[in-house]
């Protein structure tokens, strides 16, 4: 699903940026130009960013990562 139609930024692209270290909307903007068009995507992008960061830092995510690395 596209988060930013103006710049064709998908949900998976946002999640990939977070996996590569993006932690703020500014990071996402710098990497994808998300939010630099009409700006209507910013609230949804922020929610996705928070959700993805929370998933990365949850104990279950750490457990899953450790299991994959065994």
PLY file of the C-alpha trace (Angstrom):
ply
format ascii 1.0
element vertex 70
property float x
property float y
property float z
element edge 69
property int vertex1
property int vertex2
end_header
0.00 0.00 0.00
1.23 3.48 -0.78
1.72 5.84 2.14
2.76 8.82 0.01
1.09 9.01 -3.39
2.95 12.17 -4.42
6.36 10.50 -4.10
5.23 6.86 -4.58
6.47 5.72 -1.17
5.04 2.39 -0.06
4.51 0.93 3.38
7.23 -1.63 2.70
9.65 1.15 1.74
8.98 2.93 5.03
9.50 -0.32 6.95
12.71 -0.92 5.01
13.99 2.54 5.88
13.29 1.88 9.56
15.14 -1.42 9.30
18.06 0.54 7.84
18.08 2.99 10.75
15.46 5.66 10.07
13.93 6.74 13.38
12.22 10.07 12.62
9.98 11.61 10.00
12.95 13.73 8.96
14.93 10.52 8.32
12.09 9.20 6.15
11.83 12.50 4.30
15.57 12.56 3.63
15.55 8.98 2.33
12.30 8.98 0.34
11.02 12.58 -0.04
7.88 11.41 1.80
5.76 14.34 2.94
7.36 16.88 0.61
4.44 17.00 -1.82
0.98 17.77 -0.50
1.77 16.56 3.03
-1.44 14.58 3.54
0.63 11.43 4.14
2.45 12.76 7.19
-0.01 11.55 9.87
-0.20 8.06 8.36
3.58 7.96 7.84
4.14 8.98 11.45
1.78 6.27 12.71
3.54 3.65 10.57
6.94 4.86 11.74
5.93 4.56 15.42
4.34 1.15 14.87
7.41 -0.16 13.08
9.81 1.23 15.69
7.74 -0.31 18.49
7.77 -3.69 16.72
11.54 -3.52 16.30
12.06 -2.77 19.98
9.54 -5.21 21.43
10.78 -8.26 23.37
8.98 -10.53 20.89
10.90 -8.98 17.99
14.19 -9.53 19.79
13.23 -13.14 20.50
12.29 -13.72 16.85
15.56 -12.17 15.65
17.58 -14.31 18.05
15.76 -17.44 16.88
16.56 -16.61 13.24
20.24 -16.14 14.03
20.66 -19.55 15.67
0 1
1 2
2 3
3 4
4 5
5 6
6 7
7 8
8 9
9 10
10 11
11 12
12 13
13 14
14 15
15 16
16 17
17 18
18 19
19 20
20 21
21 22
22 23
23 24
24 25
25 26
26 27
27 28
28 29
29 30
30 31
31 32
32 33
33 34
34 35
35 36
36 37
37 38
38 39
39 40
40 41
41 42
42 43
43 44
44 45
45 46
46 47
47 48
48 49
49 50
50 51
51 52
52 53
53 54
54 55
55 56
56 57
57 58
58 59
59 60
60 61
61 62
62 63
63 64
64 65
65 66
66 67
67 68
68 69
